[in-house]
Amino acid sequence: MMLTIKTFFLTLIFTGLLYAGENFSEMSTQELIAIMGYVKKSDESKFKQELKTRIPSMTSDEKAKYEKNVLKLK
């Protein structure tokens, strides 16, 4: 079970990285949170803006994961 969850999140990260140069608005909030810290410097501004628009609608679980990963953005 734990391996499946880890595999799922790794898949999300790598999928997100493949599309990171694309349109962040097409990604799910979970995908955005998963790729925090892995976005190209040239795309960081667009990424942060999209993430900022998602914060008000995040679930408590998403907010907890966001808070855990937010340090990767600095």
LINSUL-V153407 format. One record per run of one state. SS is the DSSP state (H for helix, E for strand, - for the rest). FROM is the first residue (numbers start at 0). TO is the last residue. If there is no record, write none. Layout:
# LINSUL-V153407
SS;FROM;TO
SS;FROM;TO
This chain:
# LINSUL-V153407
-;0;0
H;1;18
-;19;22
H;23;25
-;26;27
H;28;33
-;34;39
H;40;56
-;57;58
H;59;72
-;73;73
